[in-house]
Structure formats: C-alpha cells, structure tokens
Amino acid sequence: MTGSAQAPRIETERLVLRETRATDFHACARLWADERVVRHIGGQPSTPTASWARMLRFPGLWALLGYGYWTLETKAGDFVGQVGLADFKRDVTVDIDGVPEGGWVLSPDHHGKGYATEAMTAVLDWADTHLDAPRTCCLIDPDNAASIRVAEKLGYRGAHAAKLGEADTLVFWRARGG
C-alpha cells in the first residue's frame, strides 16, 4: 500500500483521533511512564527518550504503510492516549507479518469510560474502508482482562496463545468488516 502523509482526522461522538504532533510529547511521556499503563505492555515504564522515539514512529507508519497510530483526545482537547494499527515486525511465535495490528493505550484517568472501544471502532471502520487487508489482529497480555473485553467488543475472536519475545501473549483476529 502506498503511504499517506499523515493520519486523517476522525471524530466520534466524544473523541477526536488526529495526527501526533511534537506538542504531544509531555502527555505521551507521562502516559508511557505510568506503571499502570505499562503493567500489561512489557511492564517497564518508558523513559522520555523512548516515548519520543515511539512518537516519531507514528508518522513513519503512515508514510510507509498508509496506516498507523492516532493521538486520541476528548472533544474538549484533553489528551486520552494513542490508538491505531501498525506492523511493528514483532518477534511473536504466531505469523502476523503484514497483518495490521490494532492497539490502544489510554491514560488511567480515562479508563472505564468506553473510550478505547469508541476510538477503536472508528479506527476499524476506517480500516475496513481504506485498507485492502482481509483481517487485523491484536496482541494482548493474558492477564489484561479489560483489553480482552475491548477486543471482543470490537469483533476480535480466536485467541491463540503465543510468545512475544519471552512474554506470554494472546493473538486475536478480526475479519474485515468485523
């Protein structure tokens, strides 16, 4: 797929999904430094340098793949987190190469509000319209019950136990169109 210059702006009832900007750095660094956020995502809080590197990947995904991550905020402009699709070329024991991988990371201040489901529904609706991919996947820590519930609401099924590096993970699949 030919890349897109940047993430398209998408609005839902309560949220805005938009391109990541340099001005998002401090909010992003706080998000990824929070132990509650990374508990099921590798377990180690990120340094500001690692958070900056992560942010720099987002425009690259769009340029190279034509899809990627959005910065998520409320319509009032409050930073919520990051959501999207990627191909991170992960070291996982199930073959997901070339399959867009859904992901969502929200600030704990915004957990339990349905924002992950609302935002990822918009992401997957966009993907179903704009990508040729017959399916997407998501990787979730087996102990992350909240994200498993979100994945199921989004239509992800068929959890397969796998290894992501040395860590246990579950790989879920969603056919195009849910």
Secondary structure, 3 states (H helix, E strand, C coil): CCCCCCCCCEECCCEEEECCCHHHHHHHHHHHHCHHHHCCCCCCCCCHHHHHHHHHHHHHHHHHHCCCEEEEEECCCCEEEEEEEECCCCCECCCCCCCCEEEEEECHHHCCCCHHHHHHHHHHHHHHHHCCCCEEEEEECCCCHHHHHHHHHCCCEEEEEEEECCEEEEEEEEECCC
